[in-house]
C-alpha cells in the first residue's frame, strides 16, 4: 500500500468533507428555490415554471 497513514487519512477526510459540502449546498439551493417560488406565487398568484435545461448537442467528429 502506497502513501503514509497521514496522507491516507487526509485523503479520506477531504473526500468526506467534499461530500458533506455538496449535500449542504444542494439542500441550501432547494430551500432558496422553494422560498423564491413561494414569494413569487404570493406576489403574482401564479407558481413559476421551472426553466428548461438546454439539450446537449451531439459531438461532431472532424
VENLIN-V30268 format. One record per backbone hydrogen bond with DSSP energy under -1.0 kcal/mol. NH is the residue of the N-H (numbers start at 1). CO is the residue of the C=O. Records with the same first field share a line. If there is no record, write none. Layout:
NH->CO + CO
This chain:
8->4
9->5
10->6
11->7
12->8
13->9
14->10
15->11
16->12
17->13
18->14
19->15
20->16
21->17
22->18
23->19
24->20
25->21
26->22
27->23
28->24
29->25
30->26
31->27
32->28
33->29
34->30
35->31
36->32
37->33
38->34
39->35
40->36
41->37
42->38
43->39
44->40
45->41
